[in-house]
Amino acid sequence: MMVNVTFPDGSVKQFEKGITPYSIAESISPRLAAEVLVASVNDQIWDLDRPIETDCTIKLHKWDDDEAKKAFWHSSSHLMAEALQILYPGVKFGIGPAIETGFYYDVDLGDVQLQEADLKKIEDKMVELAGEKEKFVRKDESKADALKYFTEKGDQYKCELIRDLADGTISFYTNGSFTDLCRGPHLRDTSPIKAIKLTTIAGAYWRGNEKNKMLTRIYGVTFPKKSMLDEYLKVLEEAKKRDHRKIGKEMDLFAFSPRVGAGLPLWLPRGTALLRRLEQFLGKIQKKYGYLEVITPHIGSKQLYVTSGHYAKYGKDSFQPIHTPEEGEEYMLKPMNCPHHCEIYRLKPHSYKELPLRYAEFGTVYRYEQSGELHGLTRVRCFTQDDAHIFCRPDQLKEEFCKVIDIVLYVFKVFGFDDYTSQISLRDPNDKSKYIGSDENWEKAEKAIIESAAEKGLKTKVVLGEAAFYGPKLDFMVKDAIGRQWQLGTIQVDYNLPERFDLEYVGADNNKYRPVMIHRAPFGSLERFIAVLIEHTAGKFPLWLTPDQAVVIPISEKYGDYAKKVCELLNNYEIRAVLDDRNETLGKKIRENELQRIPFMLIVGEKEESGNTVSVRRQGVGDEGTMSVKDFADMVNTECSKQLNIN
């Protein structure tokens, strides 16, 4: 019997039933077969040796595809597990997924305390095993047999995972002496894994629950070529220099205090000035686009989030309800702003002529993150969203969505995020239980996003199963100066919350209709955006944004009064200037202000005082000559205007 296989270009070829994706690659060219790592069969990722039994679509993935990298790193986690099993007999295994870059495995090593020095030994064993070209062999077992296998092995973590699975067949993968419970897919064998680096050791509670045992989490990354690993390690080294936690401390932007609580940032004066300037920047754009600013409380009745559906979805993972002295009265720290904005909308009747209504808020929200997941400003428990919700008629949806895209793209231009892609996140068609709302509403929402993205010419990727529980979304992925990818900015279409909150408007025919709701946050959150911006710029912010634009430094105490006068004049010209009149050497002042990333150092002495000038030194450039205070102020203001007025 034959099967019809459709390729990405639309061409169809016939093959014998039972042919594998690898054999199909071989039939096209031996080089392709050597480079392909996994395949998509009917949009599901498959092992290359898995037989094809029915007509299907196929796409063959090489290293440059995300799907291939994920399978490569997932296979590498199994290779590391085999090495651990050989080196540490009796080790028990939790989970070992691929992550954005690389992989990890959570393991229980009993009484063994793994040290950084041990990683080289594990790497060497992985290299040895990879060289043996061990096959990744898939086998399906019944749930009972799977449970029996891991019970006999004494691996309670795998047994717990199996008990949570639905009845039916369960897939196993074996490479060498290691067998794991796993959906796959994997590489054909270990031979493509040429370059290996285990990067860090961390602690991780089993299943993310602080009441469970702390396991050892080993992170690693692998590549098909040593040159790729070398380049990655170079980027990793540069990333350490750009770490926003390190630079934020050097620049006195933010801090954390154990007495205040983990994941709760304290904004210092310079950081607060930076944050406020971002709010002013976006506030001006929003005013131009017709947004109305609102403010909502930091807490809300638990019932509000029950109505919205957020409590059912996230209640267990949120900060727990606050009980008041009033019996039965419960409040929650605000985990999101949208239910509050729905309540603002429904305070009074609305006509079709009033729409769209655009409510914007820099709203601080609170979400409980596991302590092991917290990371500087990128993962916190308290953060401020540049949130807005647009209530519009269905016929206005696409136009409004496109306008939000315009705002996001302008933000990216201003901040120099030139390398970005867009991800269209749709619901999982095979598991609709995770989402609320009717199929009809989901189809309309997804269609609006796909059409708007196409109209704007965005480079997009469609991902199933990544939608919010109430609607599909368009997420923006930007690459920073050293090539790392971050998710910044999101736009979501929502037909469901208007139904749950019974939101209405009166149409031209005097009948009542539901508005459509757009959720949008160009920055995402101010905390995360600032963290990414710090690492993108290495703390050298755009001149218009930086907390201090210039520091005035007298070469000796004798010129302190003139330095103070220069500082006051610059502030009158709306230049953010500070005075450094400490009793330190000029060289030390210059070095320390370089560390603060202040764009300009203005050195003043006898010559400058007599000529009413300043000697200008630009960060990263050096001496730029002498000029009057006004000329310097004009130069700074002109440069700031150019940075903000990007076509």
Disulfide bonds with the S-S distance in Angstrom:
none
